[in-house]
């Protein structure tokens, strides 16, 4: 990995929705590097999907945390391999996130936009494919179903 950032897998998992207040802090941190020419920010929100069982009110996320942290570290390592990532931030929710809440944040700073988009997308797809986090869609107090990642 040519990158100069340090990824801290212990900081990825957060209880409840990802705090949108983290975004300005990440932007300031990226700007302070002096070498970032492009920042890409992805935020995944819980949707109020209408299903045959009713409207999704939120998602309850669970994970085996040590396995999830190890998988996040591998996903980031693989996505950043060969790229010149200047800085990076990844957060994922555990616990309940209501519809509209942020459940995933990926921020990548590189010298050029193509690389920032590529690394961000690789992290997103790697998380969906490889990180053992499970979401149970909450419809109402009595109805829920396990979510399938797409």
VEXFIRO-977413 format. One record per atom (N, C-alpha, C): atom name; x, y, z. Coordinates in nm, 2 decimals. Example, Ala and Ser with C-alpha at 12.3 -4.5 7.8 and 13.67 -1.06 7.14 Angstrom:
! residues 2
   name        x        y        z
      N     1.32    -0.57     0.78
     CA     1.23    -0.45     0.78
      C     1.32    -0.33     0.78
      N     1.28    -0.22     0.71
     CA     1.37    -0.11     0.71
      C     1.29     0.00     0.79
This chain:
! residues 150
   name        x        y        z
      N     0.09    -0.12     0.00
     CA     0.00     0.00     0.00
      C     0.09     0.12     0.00
      N     0.07     0.21    -0.10
     CA     0.15     0.33    -0.11
      C     0.10     0.44    -0.01
      N    -0.01     0.42     0.05
     CA    -0.08     0.52     0.12
      C    -0.01     0.56     0.25
      N    -0.03     0.68     0.29
     CA     0.03     0.74     0.41
      C    -0.07     0.75     0.53
      N    -0.18     0.70     0.52
     CA    -0.28     0.71     0.63
      C    -0.27     0.59     0.72
      N    -0.32     0.60     0.84
     CA    -0.33     0.49     0.94
      C    -0.48     0.46     0.96
      N    -0.52     0.34     0.93
     CA    -0.66     0.30     0.95
      C    -0.68     0.23     1.08
      N    -0.77     0.28     1.16
     CA    -0.80     0.23     1.30
      C    -0.93     0.15     1.30
      N    -0.92     0.02     1.28
     CA    -1.05    -0.06     1.27
      C    -1.13    -0.05     1.40
      N    -1.06    -0.02     1.51
     CA    -1.13    -0.01     1.64
      C    -1.23     0.10     1.64
      N    -1.21     0.20     1.56
     CA    -1.30     0.32     1.56
      C    -1.41     0.31     1.46
      N    -1.42     0.20     1.38
     CA    -1.52     0.19     1.27
      C    -1.66     0.18     1.33
      N    -1.68     0.09     1.42
     CA    -1.82     0.06     1.47
      C    -1.86     0.16     1.57
      N    -1.99     0.20     1.55
     CA    -2.04     0.31     1.64
      C    -2.19     0.26     1.67
      N    -2.22     0.29     1.80
     CA    -2.36     0.25     1.84
      C    -2.46     0.35     1.80
      N    -2.56     0.30     1.73
     CA    -2.67     0.39     1.68
      C    -2.63     0.45     1.55
      N    -2.70     0.55     1.51
     CA    -2.67     0.62     1.38
      C    -2.53     0.69     1.38
      N    -2.47     0.69     1.27
     CA    -2.34     0.76     1.25
      C    -2.38     0.91     1.27
      N    -2.30     0.98     1.36
     CA    -2.32     1.12     1.39
      C    -2.28     1.20     1.26
      N    -2.38     1.28     1.20
     CA    -2.34     1.36     1.09
      C    -2.24     1.47     1.12
      N    -2.22     1.50     1.25
     CA    -2.13     1.60     1.30
      C    -1.98     1.55     1.27
      N    -1.96     1.42     1.24
     CA    -1.83     1.38     1.21
      C    -1.78     1.43     1.08
      N    -1.87     1.46     0.99
     CA    -1.84     1.50     0.85
      C    -1.75     1.63     0.85
      N    -1.79     1.74     0.92
     CA    -1.71     1.86     0.91
      C    -1.57     1.83     0.97
      N    -1.56     1.75     1.07
     CA    -1.43     1.72     1.13
      C    -1.34     1.64     1.03
      N    -1.40     1.55     0.96
     CA    -1.32     1.47     0.86
      C    -1.28     1.56     0.74
      N    -1.37     1.65     0.70
     CA    -1.34     1.74     0.59
      C    -1.22     1.83     0.63
      N    -1.22     1.89     0.76
     CA    -1.11     1.97     0.81
      C    -0.98     1.89     0.82
      N    -0.99     1.76     0.86
     CA    -0.88     1.68     0.87
      C    -0.81     1.66     0.74
      N    -0.90     1.62     0.64
     CA    -0.85     1.60     0.50
      C    -0.79     1.73     0.44
      N    -0.85     1.84     0.46
     CA    -0.80     1.97     0.41
      C    -0.66     2.00     0.47
      N    -0.64     1.96     0.60
     CA    -0.52     1.99     0.67
      C    -0.40     1.91     0.62
      N    -0.42     1.81     0.54
     CA    -0.31     1.73     0.49
      C    -0.23     1.80     0.39
      N    -0.29     1.90     0.31
     CA    -0.22     1.97     0.21
      C    -0.20     1.90     0.08
      N    -0.22     1.77     0.08
     CA    -0.19     1.69    -0.04
      C    -0.32     1.64    -0.11
      N    -0.43     1.66    -0.04
     CA    -0.56     1.60    -0.10
      C    -0.61     1.70    -0.21
      N    -0.63     1.64    -0.33
     CA    -0.69     1.72    -0.43
      C    -0.83     1.68    -0.45
      N    -0.87     1.56    -0.39
     CA    -1.01     1.52    -0.41
      C    -1.05     1.44    -0.28
      N    -1.17     1.47    -0.24
     CA    -1.24     1.40    -0.13
      C    -1.37     1.34    -0.18
      N    -1.39     1.22    -0.15
     CA    -1.52     1.15    -0.18
      C    -1.58     1.11    -0.05
      N    -1.71     1.15    -0.04
     CA    -1.79     1.12     0.08
      C    -1.91     1.04     0.04
      N    -1.93     0.92     0.10
     CA    -2.04     0.84     0.08
      C    -2.11     0.82     0.22
      N    -2.24     0.85     0.22
     CA    -2.32     0.82     0.34
      C    -2.44     0.73     0.30
      N    -2.45     0.62     0.37
     CA    -2.56     0.53     0.35
      C    -2.67     0.55     0.45
      N    -2.79     0.58     0.41
     CA    -2.90     0.60     0.50
      C    -3.00     0.48     0.50
      N    -3.06     0.47     0.62
     CA    -3.17     0.37     0.62
      C    -3.29     0.42     0.55
      N    -3.34     0.34     0.46
     CA    -3.46     0.39     0.38
      C    -3.59     0.34     0.44
      N    -3.69     0.41     0.43
     CA    -3.82     0.37     0.48
      C    -3.89     0.29     0.36
      N    -3.83     0.18     0.33
     CA    -3.88     0.10     0.22
      C    -4.02     0.05     0.26
      N    -4.11     0.04     0.16
     CA    -4.24    -0.02     0.17
      C    -4.23    -0.17     0.13
      N    -4.25    -0.26     0.22
     CA    -4.24    -0.40     0.19
      C    -4.38    -0.46     0.20
      N    -4.39    -0.59     0.17
     CA    -4.52    -0.66     0.18
      C    -4.57    -0.66     0.33
      N    -4.47    -0.65     0.42
     CA    -4.51    -0.65     0.57
      C    -4.54    -0.51     0.62
      N    -4.51    -0.41     0.55
     CA    -4.53    -0.27     0.59
      C    -4.41    -0.18     0.56
      N    -4.40    -0.06     0.62
     CA    -4.30     0.03     0.60
      C    -4.19     0.01     0.70
      N    -4.06     0.01     0.65
     CA    -3.95    -0.01     0.74
      C    -3.93     0.12     0.82
      N    -3.93     0.10     0.96
     CA    -3.91     0.21     1.05
      C    -3.77     0.23     1.09
      N    -3.69     0.12     1.07
     CA    -3.54     0.13     1.11
      C    -3.48     0.00     1.09
      N    -3.35    -0.01     1.11
     CA    -3.27    -0.13     1.10
      C    -3.19    -0.15     1.23
      N    -3.20    -0.27     1.28
     CA    -3.12    -0.31     1.40
      C    -2.99    -0.39     1.34
      N    -2.87    -0.33     1.36
     CA    -2.75    -0.39     1.31
      C    -2.68    -0.47     1.42
      N    -2.64    -0.59     1.38
     CA    -2.56    -0.67     1.48
      C    -2.43    -0.72     1.41
      N    -2.33    -0.76     1.49
     CA    -2.21    -0.81     1.43
      C    -2.13    -0.89     1.54
      N    -2.05    -0.98     1.50
     CA    -1.95    -1.03     1.59
      C    -1.83    -0.93     1.57
      N    -1.82    -0.84     1.67
     CA    -1.73    -0.72     1.65
      C    -1.59    -0.75     1.62
      N    -1.52    -0.85     1.68
     CA    -1.38    -0.87     1.64
      C    -1.37    -0.92     1.50
      N    -1.46    -1.01     1.45
     CA    -1.46    -1.05     1.31
      C    -1.49    -0.93     1.22
      N    -1.58    -0.85     1.26
     CA    -1.62    -0.73     1.17
      C    -1.50    -0.64     1.16
      N    -1.43    -0.61     1.27
     CA    -1.32    -0.52     1.27
      C    -1.21    -0.57     1.18
      N    -1.18    -0.70     1.19
     CA    -1.08    -0.76     1.11
      C    -1.12    -0.76     0.96
      N    -1.24    -0.78     0.93
     CA    -1.29    -0.77     0.79
      C    -1.28    -0.63     0.74
      N    -1.32    -0.53     0.82
     CA    -1.31    -0.39     0.78
      C    -1.16    -0.36     0.74
      N    -1.07    -0.40     0.83
     CA    -0.92    -0.37     0.80
      C    -0.88    -0.44     0.67
      N    -0.92    -0.56     0.64
     CA    -0.89    -0.63     0.52
      C    -0.95    -0.56     0.40
      N    -1.07    -0.51     0.41
     CA    -1.14    -0.44     0.30
      C    -1.07    -0.31     0.27
      N    -1.04    -0.24     0.37
     CA    -0.97    -0.11     0.35
      C    -0.83    -0.13     0.29
      N    -0.76    -0.23     0.34
     CA    -0.62    -0.26     0.29
      C    -0.63    -0.30     0.14
      N    -0.72    -0.39     0.11
     CA    -0.74    -0.43    -0.03
      C    -0.78    -0.31    -0.12
      N    -0.87    -0.23    -0.08
     CA    -0.92    -0.12    -0.16
      C    -0.81    -0.02    -0.18
      N    -0.73     0.00    -0.08
     CA    -0.63     0.11    -0.09
      C    -0.50     0.06    -0.16
      N    -0.49    -0.07    -0.18
     CA    -0.36    -0.13    -0.23
      C    -0.33    -0.07    -0.37
      N    -0.21    -0.02    -0.38
     CA    -0.17     0.04    -0.51
      C    -0.22     0.19    -0.53
      N    -0.30     0.23    -0.44
     CA    -0.35     0.37    -0.45
      C    -0.27     0.46    -0.35
      N    -0.28     0.59    -0.39
     CA    -0.21     0.69    -0.30
      C    -0.32     0.76    -0.22
      N    -0.37     0.68    -0.12
     CA    -0.47     0.74    -0.03
      C    -0.40     0.83     0.07
      N    -0.45     0.95     0.09
     CA    -0.39     1.04     0.18
      C    -0.45     1.03     0.32
      N    -0.58     1.01     0.32
     CA    -0.65     0.99     0.44
      C    -0.78     0.92     0.41
      N    -0.84     0.86     0.52
     CA    -0.96     0.78     0.50
      C    -1.04     0.77     0.63
      N    -1.17     0.76     0.62
     CA    -1.25     0.74     0.74
      C    -1.37     0.65     0.70
      N    -1.39     0.55     0.79
     CA    -1.50     0.46     0.77
      C    -1.57     0.44     0.90
      N    -1.71     0.45     0.90
     CA    -1.79     0.43     1.02
      C    -1.91     0.35     0.98
      N    -1.95     0.25     1.06
     CA    -2.07     0.17     1.04
      C    -2.14     0.16     1.17
      N    -2.27     0.17     1.16
     CA    -2.36     0.16     1.28
      C    -2.37     0.01     1.33
      N    -2.39     0.00     1.46
     CA    -2.44    -0.11     1.53
      C    -2.56    -0.07     1.61
      N    -2.65    -0.16     1.64
     CA    -2.77    -0.12     1.71
      C    -2.88    -0.06     1.62
      N    -2.97     0.01     1.68
     CA    -3.09     0.06     1.60
      C    -3.05     0.19     1.53
      N    -3.09     0.20     1.40
     CA    -3.08     0.32     1.32
      C    -3.22     0.34     1.26
      N    -3.28     0.45     1.29
     CA    -3.42     0.48     1.24
      C    -3.41     0.52     1.09
      N    -3.52     0.50     1.02
     CA    -3.52     0.55     0.88
      C    -3.48     0.69     0.87
      N    -3.39     0.72     0.77
     CA    -3.33     0.85     0.76
      C    -3.20     0.86     0.82
      N    -3.17     0.78     0.92
     CA    -3.04     0.78     0.99
      C    -2.93     0.73     0.90
      N    -2.81     0.78     0.93
     CA    -2.69     0.73     0.86
      C    -2.64     0.60     0.92
      N    -2.62     0.50     0.84
     CA    -2.57     0.37     0.89
      C    -2.43     0.35     0.85
      N    -2.38     0.42     0.74
     CA    -2.25     0.39     0.69
      C    -2.19     0.53     0.64
      N    -2.07     0.55     0.67
     CA    -1.99     0.67     0.62
      C    -1.86     0.62     0.57
      N    -1.83     0.66     0.45
     CA    -1.70     0.63     0.39
      C    -1.65     0.76     0.33
      N    -1.53     0.80     0.37
     CA    -1.47     0.93     0.32
      C    -1.32     0.89     0.28
      N    -1.29     0.93     0.16
     CA    -1.16     0.90     0.11
      C    -1.10     1.03     0.05
      N    -0.97     1.06     0.09
     CA    -0.90     1.17     0.03
      C    -0.78     1.12    -0.05
      N    -0.77     1.16    -0.17
     CA    -0.65     1.12    -0.26
      C    -0.61     1.25    -0.33
      N    -0.50     1.24    -0.41
     CA    -0.46     1.35    -0.49
      C    -0.55     1.38    -0.60
      N    -0.62     1.28    -0.66
     CA    -0.70     1.29    -0.78
      C    -0.83     1.22    -0.76
      N    -0.93     1.28    -0.83
     CA    -1.07     1.23    -0.81
      C    -1.10     1.09    -0.86
      N    -1.04     1.04    -0.97
     CA    -1.06     0.91    -1.02
      C    -1.02     0.81    -0.91
      N    -0.91     0.83    -0.85
     CA    -0.86     0.74    -0.74
      C    -0.95     0.74    -0.62
      N    -1.00     0.86    -0.58
     CA    -1.08     0.87    -0.47
      C    -1.22     0.80    -0.49
      N    -1.27     0.81    -0.61
     CA    -1.40     0.74    -0.64
      C    -1.38     0.59    -0.64
      N    -1.27     0.55    -0.70
     CA    -1.24     0.40    -0.71
      C    -1.22     0.34    -0.57
      N    -1.14     0.40    -0.49
     CA    -1.12     0.35    -0.36
      C    -1.25     0.35    -0.27
      N    -1.32     0.46    -0.28
     CA    -1.45     0.46    -0.21
      C    -1.54     0.35    -0.25
      N    -1.56     0.33    -0.38
     CA    -1.65     0.23    -0.43
      C    -1.60     0.09    -0.39
      N    -1.47     0.07    -0.40
     CA    -1.41    -0.06    -0.36
      C    -1.44    -0.09    -0.21
      N    -1.43     0.01    -0.13
     CA    -1.45    -0.01     0.02
      C    -1.60    -0.04     0.03
      N    -1.69     0.03    -0.03
     CA    -1.83     0.01    -0.02
      C    -1.87    -0.14    -0.06
      N    -1.82    -0.18    -0.18
     CA    -1.85    -0.31    -0.22
      C    -1.79    -0.42    -0.14
      N    -1.67    -0.39    -0.09
     CA    -1.60    -0.49     0.00
      C    -1.68    -0.50     0.13
      N    -1.73    -0.39     0.19
     CA    -1.81    -0.40     0.31
      C    -1.93    -0.49     0.29
      N    -2.01    -0.46     0.18
     CA    -2.13    -0.53     0.15
      C    -2.10    -0.68     0.13
      N    -1.99    -0.71     0.07
     CA    -1.95    -0.85     0.04
      C    -1.89    -0.93     0.15
      N    -1.80    -0.86     0.23
     CA    -1.71    -0.93     0.32
      C    -1.73    -0.91     0.47
      N    -1.79    -0.80     0.51
     CA    -1.80    -0.77     0.65
      C    -1.92    -0.83     0.71
      N    -1.90    -0.91     0.82
     CA    -2.02    -0.98     0.88
      C    -2.10    -0.89     0.97
      N    -2.17    -0.80     0.91
     CA    -2.27    -0.71     0.98
      C    -2.41    -0.75     0.93
      N    -2.50    -0.77     1.02
     CA    -2.64    -0.82     0.98
      C    -2.74    -0.71     1.02
      N    -2.83    -0.69     0.93
     CA    -2.94    -0.59     0.96
      C    -3.07    -0.66     0.96
      N    -3.15    -0.62     1.07
     CA    -3.29    -0.67     1.08
      C    -3.38    -0.55     1.06
      N    -3.45    -0.55     0.95
     CA    -3.55    -0.44     0.92
      C    -3.66    -0.45     1.02
      N    -3.69    -0.34     1.09
     CA    -3.79    -0.33     1.19
      C    -3.91    -0.26     1.12
      N    -4.02    -0.33     1.11
     CA    -4.14    -0.28     1.05
      C    -4.23    -0.22     1.15
      N    -4.26    -0.29     1.26
     CA    -4.33    -0.24     1.38
      C    -4.29    -0.32     1.50
      N    -4.36    -0.30     1.61
     CA    -4.32    -0.37     1.73
      C    -4.32    -0.52     1.72
      N    -4.39    -0.58     1.63
     CA    -4.41    -0.72     1.62
      C    -4.35    -0.78     1.49
      N    -4.31    -0.70     1.40
     CA    -4.27    -0.75     1.27
      C    -4.13    -0.70     1.23
      N    -4.05    -0.80     1.19
     CA    -3.91    -0.76     1.14
      C    -3.87    -0.87     1.04
      N    -3.77    -0.84     0.97
     CA    -3.71    -0.94     0.88
      C    -3.56    -0.91     0.86
      N    -3.49    -1.01     0.83
     CA    -3.34    -0.99     0.80
      C    -3.32    -0.94     0.67
      N    -3.24    -0.84     0.66
     CA    -3.21    -0.76     0.54
      C    -3.11    -0.84     0.45
      N    -3.12    -0.84     0.33
     CA    -3.03    -0.89     0.23
      C    -2.95    -0.78     0.17
      N    -2.81    -0.78     0.18
     CA    -2.73    -0.68     0.12
      C    -2.74    -0.68    -0.03
      N    -2.76    -0.57    -0.09
     CA    -2.76    -0.56    -0.24
      C    -2.67    -0.44    -0.28
